[in-house]
Amino acid sequence: MMETVWKLRQPQSSESEAQIEEIAEICNVPKAVARIALSRGCEDAEAAMAYLEPNPEDFHDPWMLPDMRLAVTRLLQAKALKQKVCVYGDYDVDGTTAVSMLLKYLGEMGLDVCFKIPNRLTEGYGMNAPAVRTLAADGVKLIVTVDNGIAAKDEILLANALGIDVIVTDHHECQGDLPEALAVIDAKRPDSAYPFSELCGAGIALKLIQALQMAEGTDADLREYIECAAMATVADIVPLQDENRLIVRLGLTSMNEDCQNPGIKALKIVSDIEMVTAGNVGYVLAPKINAAGRLGVADRVVDLYTGTDAAAITAAASFLKDENEKRQAIEKDIYDQAYAAVQSKKLDQNVFILTAGEGWHSGVIGIVASRLQETWYHPVIVVGIDDDGMARGSCRSVEGINVFEALSSCASLFETYGGHAMAAGFSIRKENIAELTKRLAAWATDNGAAAHLKKTIYYDGDLTSRDLDWALMDGLATCEPYGVANPGPVFQFAATAPSDVRAMGKDGAHLSFRLGNTRCIAFGAGDQAAAAVRGTLRFLAAPKINHFRGKDNIELVVRDLKPDPLYDNRQCWHWLHILTKGPKAAAAALPIRQMDEEALLPGREALVAVYSLLKHQAGRPVAFDVLMDEVAEINSFQLLLALEAFREIGIIQYRLKKGVIFSKICKTEQKKDIKKAPLVIKLKKYLLKKD
């Protein structure tokens, strides 16, 4: 069971409350929306207005990027000299989209331009020497990299030696000295004066296009390039702040009002999408583009973005849809195997969940690792083993556990490895995987990693059902699009007794209830229905508009919920397990220490009722929840404590399995006192003693 901690995103203070009041008044938005703007970095009403109503005038000057003038001058020279230019990209969504943008724009400028995207499965990431030699043999005189190049120092030196100039456009961190390229356009350069450093590769390509347009003095419509950059910006999971948010906001508007890029339009059609959002770009459109690179056919993405024949563009979109379905099938098969392994081997008892399989496709193991991480909130490593005994692993971590540092402690085991705190990858011989598991476990112990396995969920303030009106929904709409550094708003709703509680969906997997007149849906929380019926709920939720049968209604999508813990069967069983079998320190640290005695110890009438019902059953099994319903004045903790105390004093024998009580009344001539049960004594002695 994943543990969660809730934290207010913007801590309250007298200063922040004054800022919220000012933003709400000047921008004419509800205070809840003003709080969101403040927590997203808007410290005054002017900044909040730019956040809530971005416009094209907010674009930064492209000439502020380092080496931009050098790059533009060299490209214009290539045009004048009719030199062959190659755009060299990466195989992911960002790289293939950026390649397509520059390929199309430079071609329309009149340059002789081609492209190169390395095959993920045979060439790997970035520039490589054989490709550079091939381009030289083909007469290329200028290479423009997109979404790569900042680390290609040797390959750029080779290009220089072969008479090829290189312009690097990249967004990755600079590693030591810059490559010896003609120009290096990267907002993350140490000497960069550009006001925003988080553009993706396609975002940098867009800035180059803007500069070329200015240099030539044209008034070309750049909307389709902004659409493409928006796709890549969402897909590359860069912060949706500043210029990134502007690109996505303008790009989505263009896609929905009058989509300019025929490829995106075709992709919308094959995906059955009418209204494009950042969400369905990330989860529906972008995966189709990404699948091509994962499976080694990234060139088809360029066909989609840059094609001019309607039939060919439709064919490319259909091909990408088919490739994504292949990718999904491969991913599902590996995920199912990995999920089953975690459960059967109880791998979630380790800090690092490491699972490996023969023949698992290296192009999808990262996605599988991400999905497992979301399920268990542990750092996850998924390893695919080739026929030759070489294994490739993909890692996804959680906040506070630096997976790159953990891998570094095992460096001697790897053939290669790399990455950063939250994601990494490696190659390793199959026979070293077992040792890797041991060393990671040791690293986790030495570094106290288990303490970070509680997921922090941030929320944006408190709301009640009375706050859920159309003014709020209109204000929240201006906060879109959502993504990294601009997450969708989530609000806390105080403990309340919900109504119309029911499990829904296949096997009752989901929970539905009402807060006042507002419908609430909690996906994956169907097992909390019994607790919700009997007690109260605190929950975090995101308001949304549900369109159904021509009518719009406000509903709440629950992100996390906390039933009254004393009615949560699993939680109560866990507490009692620690209380009866755990060390004194662990028992004393339980939250029930802060609860009232009346809420923890069942009353005499409740005890008599429970015993009478068990006796009436005459040894027949009875569902735990049925017994709860029969004894209305008892909560889950009290019932579990009663069962255990009855067992300890010798009046029943019982076992609890899958929510069903199997019991037997013991014959005894002596009068029994539940107050003498060791569990009750321990509870009173250690937990009800307030310091």
C-alpha positions in Angstrom: 0.0 0.0 0.0 1.5 3.3 -1.1 1.9 5.8 1.7 1.2 9.4 0.9 1.9 12.7 2.5 -0.1 15.9 1.6 1.6 19.2 1.5 0.3 22.7 0.7 2.2 23.9 -2.4 2.2 27.6 -1.3 2.6 27.8 2.5 0.3 30.4 4.0 1.7 33.7 5.4 0.4 37.2 5.9 2.5 38.3 2.9 1.2 35.6 0.6 -2.4 36.2 1.6 -1.9 39.9 0.7 -0.5 38.9 -2.7 -3.4 36.6 -3.3 -5.9 39.3 -2.5 -4.1 41.7 -4.9 -4.0 39.2 -7.7 -7.6 38.2 -7.3 -8.8 41.8 -7.3 -6.7 43.2 -10.2 -7.0 40.1 -12.4 -10.7 39.5 -11.5 -10.3 35.9 -10.6 -11.4 33.8 -7.6 -8.9 33.6 -4.7 -8.3 30.0 -5.4 -7.0 30.9 -8.9 -5.0 33.8 -7.5 -3.3 31.3 -5.1 -2.4 29.0 -8.1 -0.8 31.9 -9.9 1.2 32.8 -6.9 2.4 29.2 -6.3 3.4 29.0 -10.0 5.8 31.9 -9.5 3.7 35.0 -10.2 4.6 37.4 -7.3 2.4 40.3 -8.4 -0.7 41.1 -10.5 1.4 41.9 -13.6 3.1 38.6 -13.6 -0.2 36.8 -12.9 -1.8 38.5 -15.9 1.0 37.3 -18.2 0.5 33.8 -16.7 -3.3 33.8 -17.1 -3.4 35.6 -20.5 -0.2 34.9 -22.5 0.2 36.4 -26.0 2.8 36.3 -28.8 4.4 39.5 -27.6 5.8 37.6 -24.7 8.3 35.7 -26.9 11.9 36.5 -26.0 14.3 38.0 -28.6 15.9 35.0 -30.4 19.1 37.1 -30.9 19.8 36.9 -27.2 20.7 33.2 -27.5 24.4 32.6 -27.7 25.9 32.3 -31.2 22.6 32.9 -32.9 24.0 35.5 -35.3 26.9 33.3 -36.2 24.4 30.5 -37.0 22.1 32.6 -39.1 24.9 34.2 -41.0 26.3 30.7 -41.9 23.0 29.4 -43.0 22.4 32.4 -45.2 25.9 31.8 -46.6 25.0 28.2 -47.4 21.9 29.4 -49.2 23.9 31.9 -51.3 26.7 29.3 -52.1 24.1 26.5 -52.7 25.9 24.3 -50.2 24.3 21.1 -49.0 23.0 21.2 -45.4 22.1 18.3 -43.1 19.8 18.6 -40.1 21.0 16.0 -37.6 18.5 15.1 -34.9 17.5 12.5 -32.3 15.0 9.7 -32.6 12.5 10.8 -29.9 9.6 13.2 -30.3 11.6 16.3 -29.6 14.4 15.3 -31.9 12.3 14.1 -34.9 9.9 17.1 -34.5 12.8 19.6 -34.5 14.4 17.9 -37.5 11.1 18.3 -39.4 10.7 21.9 -38.4 14.2 23.0 -39.7 14.0 20.7 -42.7 10.8 22.3 -43.9 11.7 25.9 -43.1 15.2 25.7 -44.6 13.8 24.0 -47.6 11.2 26.8 -48.1 14.0 29.3 -47.7 15.7 27.7 -50.7 18.5 25.8 -49.1 19.6 22.3 -50.3 18.8 20.4 -47.2 18.7 16.8 -46.0 18.4 15.1 -42.6 19.9 12.4 -40.5 18.2 10.6 -37.6 20.2 7.8 -36.1 18.6 4.4 -35.6 18.0 3.9 -31.9 18.5 0.1 -32.1 21.7 0.1 -34.2 23.4 3.5 -33.8 22.2 4.9 -30.5 21.9 8.5 -29.4 23.6 11.5 -30.9 26.2 12.0 -33.7 28.4 9.1 -34.6 31.6 9.0 -36.7 30.4 6.6 -39.5 27.4 8.9 -40.1 29.6 12.0 -40.3 31.8 10.3 -42.8 28.8 9.3 -44.9 27.5 12.9 -44.9 30.9 14.1 -46.0 31.0 11.6 -48.9 27.5 12.9 -49.9 28.8 16.4 -50.2 27.3 18.0 -47.0 29.1 21.2 -46.1 27.1 22.2 -43.0 25.5 20.1 -40.2 22.9 21.7 -38.0 22.2 19.5 -34.9 18.9 19.6 -33.1 18.3 18.1 -29.6 21.9 16.8 -29.5 25.5 17.9 -30.2 26.5 19.6 -27.0 28.5 16.4 -26.0 29.6 15.4 -29.5 33.1 16.8 -29.2 35.0 14.1 -31.1 32.4 13.8 -33.9 32.4 17.6 -34.4 36.2 17.6 -34.6 35.9 14.8 -37.3 33.4 16.9 -39.2 35.7 19.9 -39.1 38.6 17.7 -40.4 36.3 16.6 -43.3 35.5 20.1 -44.3 32.0 20.3 -42.7 31.0 23.2 -40.5 28.7 22.4 -37.5 26.1 24.5 -35.9 24.9 22.9 -32.6 21.4 23.7 -31.4 20.8 21.8 -28.2 19.1 22.2 -24.8 21.0 19.7 -22.7 23.5 20.7 -20.0 27.0 21.6 -21.2 29.6 19.0 -20.1 32.9 20.8 -19.6 34.3 22.8 -22.5 32.0 23.5 -25.4 32.5 21.5 -28.6 34.6 23.2 -31.3 31.6 24.0 -33.5 31.1 27.1 -35.7 28.2 28.0 -33.4 26.7 26.5 -30.2 23.1 27.6 -29.5 22.2 26.4 -26.1 20.4 28.5 -23.5 22.2 26.4 -20.8 25.6 27.6 -21.8 27.4 29.2 -18.8 27.7 32.4 -20.7 24.1 32.5 -22.0 22.2 35.8 -21.3 18.9 34.3 -22.6 16.2 34.8 -20.0 14.8 31.3 -20.1 16.9 28.1 -20.1 14.3 25.3 -20.3 13.4 25.3 -23.9 13.4 21.8 -25.5 15.2 21.0 -28.7 12.2 21.9 -30.9 11.9 25.1 -28.9 15.5 26.1 -29.7 14.8 25.2 -33.4 11.8 27.5 -33.3 14.0 30.3 -32.0 16.4 29.7 -34.9 13.5 29.9 -37.3 12.3 33.2 -35.7 15.8 34.6 -36.1 16.0 33.5 -39.8 12.7 35.1 -40.4 13.9 38.4 -38.9 17.2 38.2 -40.8 15.4 37.8 -44.2 12.7 40.3 -43.3 9.8 38.0 -44.2 6.4 37.9 -42.6 6.0 34.1 -43.0 3.2 32.5 -40.9 5.0 30.5 -38.2 1.9 28.9 -36.7 2.6 25.4 -37.9 6.1 25.6 -36.5 4.7 26.7 -33.1 2.2 23.7 -33.4 5.2 21.4 -33.9 7.2 23.0 -31.1 4.2 22.6 -28.8 4.0 18.9 -29.5 7.6 18.4 -28.6 7.5 20.7 -25.6 4.8 18.6 -24.0 6.3 15.3 -25.0 9.8 16.2 -23.7 8.4 16.9 -20.2 10.2 20.3 -19.9 8.8 22.9 -17.4 5.6 24.5 -18.7 6.8 27.9 -17.6 7.7 31.2 -19.4 8.3 30.6 -23.1 7.4 26.9 -23.0 4.0 27.6 -21.7 3.5 30.3 -24.3 4.6 27.9 -27.1 2.1 25.2 -25.9 -0.7 27.6 -25.3 -0.4 29.2 -28.8 0.3 25.8 -30.4 -2.8 24.1 -28.9 -5.0 27.1 -29.8 -3.8 26.9 -33.4 -4.3 23.1 -33.6 -7.9 23.5 -32.4 -8.9 26.6 -34.3 -7.2 26.0 -37.7 -4.5 23.4 -37.7 -1.7 24.4 -40.0 0.5 21.3 -40.1 -1.2 18.6 -42.2 0.7 15.9 -40.3 -0.7 17.0 -37.0 -4.1 17.3 -38.5 -3.9 13.7 -39.9 -2.6 12.5 -36.5 -5.7 14.0 -34.8 -7.9 12.2 -37.3 -6.4 8.7 -36.8 -6.4 9.3 -33.0 -10.1 10.3 -33.0 -9.3 13.6 -31.3 -11.3 16.7 -31.9 -10.0 19.0 -29.2 -6.3 18.8 -28.6 -5.1 19.3 -25.0 -1.7 19.0 -23.4 -3.0 15.8 -21.8 -3.9 14.1 -25.0 -0.7 15.3 -26.7 1.3 13.6 -24.0 -0.8 10.4 -23.8 -2.3 10.0 -27.3 -0.5 11.9 -30.0 3.1 12.0 -28.9 3.4 8.3 -28.1 2.6 7.6 -31.8 5.5 9.8 -32.8 7.8 8.3 -30.2 6.9 4.7 -31.1 8.6 5.2 -34.5 11.9 6.1 -32.9 11.6 3.3 -30.2 11.1 0.7 -32.9 13.8 2.1 -35.3 11.7 3.8 -38.0 11.9 7.5 -36.9 12.2 8.8 -40.5 8.4 8.2 -40.9 7.8 11.0 -38.5 9.5 13.4 -40.9 7.3 12.1 -43.7 4.3 13.0 -41.5 5.4 16.5 -40.5 6.9 17.6 -43.9 4.8 15.8 -46.5 2.8 17.6 -49.1 0.7 14.8 -50.6 -2.5 14.3 -48.6 -2.6 10.5 -49.2 1.0 10.0 -48.2 0.5 12.1 -45.0 -2.5 10.0 -44.1 -0.5 6.9 -44.7 2.3 8.1 -42.5 -0.2 8.9 -39.7 -1.7 5.5 -40.0 1.7 3.9 -40.0 2.6 5.7 -36.8 -0.7 4.6 -35.3 0.1 1.0 -36.2 3.6 1.2 -34.9 2.4 2.6 -31.6 -0.1 -0.2 -31.3 2.8 -2.6 -31.8 4.8 -0.7 -29.2 1.8 -0.9 -26.8 1.4 -4.6 -27.3 5.1 -5.2 -26.6 4.9 -2.9 -23.6 1.8 -4.6 -22.2 3.4 -8.0 -22.5 6.5 -6.9 -20.7 4.6 -4.9 -18.1 2.3 -7.9 -17.3 5.4 -10.1 -16.8 7.2 -7.5 -14.7 4.1 -6.8 -12.6 3.6 -10.5 -12.0 7.2 -10.9 -11.0 7.0 -8.0 -8.5 3.9 -9.6 -6.9 5.0 -13.2 -6.8 8.5 -12.5 -5.6 7.4 -9.7 -3.3 10.0 -7.4 -4.8 8.3 -4.4 -3.3 9.7 -5.4 0.0 13.0 -4.2 -1.3 13.7 -0.5 -1.7 14.9 -1.0 -5.3 12.4 -3.0 -7.3 14.6 -4.8 -9.9 13.0 -7.2 -12.4 14.5 -8.7 -15.5 13.4 -10.8 -18.4 14.8 -12.5 -21.5 14.1 -10.7 -24.7 12.5 -7.6 -23.2 12.6 -4.9 -25.8 15.1 -2.1 -24.8 12.9 0.5 -26.5 10.0 0.1 -24.0 11.6 -1.0 -20.7 11.8 2.7 -19.7 8.0 3.0 -20.0 7.4 -0.2 -18.1 9.7 1.1 -15.3 7.7 4.3 -15.1 4.5 2.5 -14.8 5.8 0.2 -12.1 7.2 3.2 -10.2 3.7 4.9 -10.3 2.1 1.7 -8.9 4.5 1.0 -6.0 6.3 4.4 -5.6 9.7 2.7 -5.3 12.7 3.2 -7.5 12.3 0.7 -10.3 14.8 -1.0 -12.6 13.6 -3.0 -15.6 16.2 -5.1 -17.4 16.0 -6.7 -20.8 18.4 -9.5 -21.5 19.6 -10.2 -25.1 20.4 -13.6 -26.6 24.1 -13.0 -26.1 23.8 -12.4 -22.4 24.0 -8.7 -22.5 21.4 -6.9 -20.4 20.2 -3.3 -20.7 18.4 -1.7 -17.8 16.2 1.4 -17.5 15.7 3.1 -14.1 13.1 5.4 -12.7 13.4 6.8 -9.2 11.4 8.7 -6.6 12.2 12.0 -4.9 15.0 11.7 -2.4 16.6 8.6 -3.9 19.4 9.5 -6.4 19.4 6.5 -8.7 22.5 7.7 -10.5 24.4 7.8 -7.2 23.1 4.3 -6.4 24.3 3.0 -9.8 27.7 4.7 -9.3 28.2 2.6 -6.2 28.0 -0.4 -8.5 30.0 1.0 -11.4 32.4 -2.0 -11.6 29.5 -4.2 -12.6 28.5 -2.2 -15.7 29.7 -2.2 -19.2 28.2 1.3 -19.5 25.9 3.5 -17.4 24.6 7.1 -17.2 21.7 9.3 -16.2 20.7 11.6 -13.4 19.0 11.5 -10.1 15.5 10.5 -11.3 16.3 8.4 -14.4 19.2 6.4 -15.6 20.3 3.5 -17.8 23.0 0.9 -18.0 24.3 -2.2 -19.8 25.5 -5.2 -17.8 26.3 -8.9 -18.3 23.5 -11.2 -17.3 25.6 -12.9 -14.7 26.1 -9.7 -12.8 22.5 -8.9 -12.2 22.2 -10.8 -8.9 25.2 -9.0 -7.5 23.7 -5.6 -8.7 20.6 -6.4 -6.7 22.6 -7.1 -3.5 24.7 -3.9 -3.9 21.7 -1.7 -4.5 20.1 -3.2 -1.3 23.3 -2.3 0.6 23.4 1.2 -0.8 19.7 1.7 0.2 20.4 0.6 3.8 23.6 2.7 4.1 21.8 5.8 2.7 18.4 5.5 4.6 16.6 5.3 1.3 13.5 3.6 2.7 12.5 6.8 4.4 11.8 8.3 1.0 9.1 5.8 0.0 6.3 8.1 1.0 4.8 10.0 -1.9 4.3 13.7 -1.4 1.2 15.0 -3.1 1.0 18.8 -3.3 -2.3 20.7 -3.2 -3.2 24.3 -3.9 -5.5 25.2 -1.1 -8.8 24.2 0.6 -12.2 24.2 -1.0 -15.7 23.2 0.0 -18.6 22.2 -2.2 -19.9 25.8 -2.1 -16.7 27.0 -3.9 -17.4 24.8 -6.9 -19.0 27.2 -9.3 -18.5 28.3 -12.9 -16.5 31.4 -12.0 -13.9 29.0 -10.5 -14.0 26.7 -13.6 -13.5 29.7 -15.9 -10.6 30.9 -13.8 -9.0 27.4 -13.7 -9.2 27.2 -17.5 -6.9 30.2 -17.8 -4.2 28.3 -15.8 -3.9 25.7 -18.6 -2.0 24.1 -20.2 -0.8 22.0 -17.4 2.5 20.1 -17.2 5.8 20.0 -15.4 6.2 23.1 -13.1 2.6 24.1 -13.9 0.7 21.1 -12.6 -3.1 20.8 -12.8 -4.6 22.4 -9.6 -5.5 20.0 -6.8 -7.5 21.1 -3.8 -8.1 19.6 -0.3 -11.6 18.9 0.9 -12.0 18.5 4.6 -13.3 15.4 6.4 -17.0 15.0 5.6 -19.5 12.1 5.5 -20.0 11.4 1.8 -23.3 10.4 0.3 -24.3 7.9 -2.4 -21.2 5.9 -1.9 -20.7 3.0 -4.2 -18.0 0.9 -5.9 -18.2 1.0 -9.7 -16.4 -0.3 -12.8 -15.1 -3.8 -13.4 -14.8 -5.7 -10.2 -15.8 -2.6 -8.3 -12.3 -1.2 -8.8 -13.4 2.5 -8.6 -15.2 4.6 -6.0 -18.1 7.0 -6.6 -19.6 9.3 -4.0 -21.2 12.7 -3.7 -20.0 15.8 -1.8 -23.2 17.8 -1.6 -24.6 17.8 -5.1 -21.2 17.3 -6.7 -20.2 13.8 -8.0 -16.8 12.6 -7.1 -14.8 9.8 -8.8 -11.8 8.1 -7.2 -10.2 5.7 -9.7 -8.7 2.6 -8.2 -10.2 3.2 -4.8 -13.1 0.8 -4.9 -11.7 -1.0 -1.9 -12.4 2.1 0.3 -16.1 2.0 -0.3 -16.9 0.2 3.1 -14.8 2.7 5.0 -16.4 5.6 3.2 -19.9 4.4 3.9 -19.3 4.2 7.7 -16.9 7.1 8.3 -15.7 10.3 6.9 -13.4 11.1 4.0 -10.7 13.7 3.5 -9.5 13.9 0.0 -7.6 15.8 -2.7 -9.4 16.4 -5.9 -9.2 18.3 -9.2 -12.4 20.0 -10.4 -13.4 19.3 -14.0 -16.3 19.8 -16.4 -18.1 16.6 -17.4 -19.9 16.9 -20.7 -22.7 14.4 -20.9 -25.8 14.3 -23.1 -25.4 17.9 -24.0 -25.2 19.1 -20.4 -22.2 20.3 -18.5 -21.6 19.5 -14.8 -18.8 20.2 -12.4 -17.4 17.0 -10.9 -14.3 16.2 -8.8 -11.6 13.7 -9.9 -10.1 12.4 -6.6 -6.3 12.2 -6.7 -5.9 10.7 -3.2 -8.2 10.1 -0.3 -7.9 9.3 3.4 -10.9 7.6 5.0 -11.4 7.9 8.7 -8.5 5.6 9.6 -10.5 3.8 12.3 -12.8 2.6 9.5 -10.0 1.6 7.2 -9.8 -2.2 7.6 -6.3 -2.6 6.1 -4.9 0.4 8.0 -6.3 -0.9 11.3 -5.0 -4.4 10.8 -1.5 -2.9 10.1 -1.6 -0.9 13.3 -2.7 -3.8 15.4 0.0 -6.0 13.8 2.6 -3.4 14.9 1.0 -3.1 18.3 1.0 -6.9 19.0 4.2 -7.9 17.3 6.3 -4.8 16.7 8.9 -3.3 18.9 7.8 -0.8 21.6 9.3 2.1 19.8 7.2 1.3 16.6 4.1 0.9 18.7 4.6 4.2 20.5 5.0 6.0 17.2 1.6 4.9 15.8 -0.8 7.8 15.1 -3.5 6.2 17.3 -1.4 7.5 20.2 -3.1 10.8 19.6 -6.6 9.5 19.4 -9.2 9.3 22.2 -9.7 6.2 24.2 -13.4 6.0 23.4 -12.5 5.8 19.7 -10.1 2.9 20.2 -11.6 0.7 22.9 -15.0 -0.9 22.2 -17.7 -0.3 24.8 -19.3 -3.2 26.8 -22.5 -3.2 24.7 -20.5 -3.5 21.5 -18.4 -6.3 22.9 -21.5 -8.2 24.0 -23.0 -7.7 20.5 -19.9 -9.0 18.7 -19.6 -12.1 20.9 -23.3 -12.8 20.6 -23.2 -12.6 16.8 -20.2 -14.9 16.6 -21.9 -17.4 18.9 -25.1 -17.2 16.9 -23.1 -18.1 13.7 -22.1 -21.3 15.4 -18.8 -21.5 13.7 -20.0 -20.4 10.2 -17.8 -17.8 8.5 -19.1 -14.2 8.5 -17.8 -11.3 6.5 -16.0 -8.7 8.5 -18.0 -5.9 6.9 -21.3 -7.7 7.6 -20.4 -7.8 11.3 -19.5 -4.1 11.2 -23.0 -3.4 9.8 -24.7 -5.5 12.5 -22.8 -3.6 15.3 -23.3 0.0 14.2 -21.6 1.5 17.2 -18.2 -0.1 16.5 -15.4 0.9 14.1 -12.9 -1.3 12.3 -10.1 -0.9 14.9 -12.5 -1.7 17.8 -13.8 -4.8 16.0 -10.3 -6.1 15.2 -9.1 -5.3 18.8 -12.2 -7.1 20.1 -11.5 -10.3 18.1 -7.8 -10.3 19.1 -8.6 -9.6 22.8 -11.3 -12.4 22.8 -8.6 -14.8 21.4 -6.1 -13.7 24.0 -8.4 -14.3 27.0 -9.5 -17.7 25.6 -13.1 -17.2 24.7 -12.8 -17.6 20.9 -10.4 -18.9 18.3 -10.5 -17.1 14.9 -8.7 -16.3 11.7 -9.3 -13.5 9.3 -8.8 -14.3 5.6 -9.8 -12.1 2.7 -12.3 -10.1 4.7 -14.0 -13.2 6.2 -13.9 -14.2 9.9 -13.7 -17.9 10.6 -14.3 -18.3 14.4 -15.0 -20.9 17.0 -16.4 -20.3 20.5 -14.2 -21.8 23.2 -15.8 -23.7 26.1 -14.9 -22.2 29.5 -16.3 -22.2 33.0 -14.4 -19.2 34.2 -15.5 -15.6 33.8 -13.3 -13.6 31.5 -12.4 -9.9 31.6 -11.4 -8.3 28.3 -9.5 -5.6 30.3 -7.0 -8.3 31.2 -6.2 -9.1 27.6 -2.5 -8.3 26.9 -3.4 -6.2 23.8 -5.8 -4.0 25.8 -3.2 -3.6 28.6 -0.5 -2.7 26.1 -2.8 -0.2 24.3 -3.6 1.6 27.5 0.0 1.6 28.8 1.9 2.7 25.8 -0.6 4.5 23.5 -3.1 6.2 25.6 -0.5 7.7 27.9 -0.2 11.3 26.5 3.2 13.0 27.0 
